[in-house]
Amino acid sequence: MPELKLVSPGKREIRAIVEAALDNELSLLEAGIRRTEHKLRTFEEKYTMNTEQFLAAYENDRLEETLDFAEWVGEIRMLNRLHEKTETLKSIQFEN
């Protein structure tokens, strides 16, 4: 398990500052997830297929290369990265 020790030369308690920064980052990530999911739903509605169907067809070269499809793949990858980062932040624990 990776560990990180933070040391501050100041007299101010840094735990609250770090917790607030992590909470803020988590909020930003969750907003990004909502935006990305909305973009995926827009593509799904436009092309009348869900993202899983699209990805299977795209990866098996059953679709021609278009700007929309490249963007759709990018949004899928972005969503995966946002979820990974969110889970990492949520798993952080502070020790006394």
N, C-alpha and C positions, 0 to 999 in steps of 0.2 A: 504494500500500500504506500503510494507516494506521500511524503510529508513535506510541509513547508513551515518554517519558523520565521515569524516576522518580529523584528526588533525596531523600536523607535527611540531615538535619543531624547525625544520630547517627553514632557510629563503627562501629556494628554493620553487617555485610554484609546488605543487604536482598534480594539476589537469591535466596538460599535461602528466605527468608521468603515471597517472592512465588511462587516455584516450588511451595512446600508449599501455599500458599493455592490456587493454580491446580489442583494435584493433588487437593486436598480437594474443590473445586468440581466437578471432573470426576467424581470418585467419586459425589458427590451426584446429578449429572445422570444418570449411568449407572444408579444405583438408581432414579431417577424413570422412566427409560426402561423398566426391567424391570417396575416397578409398573404403568405405563400399558399396556404390552404385555399384561400379565396381565388387566387390566380389559377390553381389547379382545377377548382370547380368550374371556372370560366372556360378553360380549355375542354373540360369534360362535356360541358353543355354545348360548346361550339362544334365539337367533333362527335358528339353523341356516343362516347365510349368512356369508361372509367379509366383512371390513371393506370391501374394494373393491366388492363387490356391494351392500352396504348403502349406501355413499356414493353410488353411481350411482343407486340407487333413490330415495334421500332427496333428492338434488339435482334429480331429475326429477319430484318431487312424486308418486311412486308409493306413498309411505308416509304414513300419518296422523301428525300431530305428537303425540309422547308424551314424557314425562319421560325415559324410557330412551333414546329416540332422540336427544333433545337432549344427554343426557349422553354418548352414544356419539360424536356429532359433536365435542363438547368434548374428549373423550379423543384423538380423531384429531388435532385441532388442537394439543393439548398435546404429543403425541408428535412432531409436526413441529417445534414450537418447541424441544423438548428436543434433538432431533437437530441442529438448526441451531446451538444454543448449544454443543453438544459438539464439532461440527466447528470452530467458531470457536476454542474453547479448544485443541483439538488442533493447530491451525495456528499457534499463537503460537510464535515463535522468539526466543531471547535472543541478543543480540550482545554480544561482549566489549567 
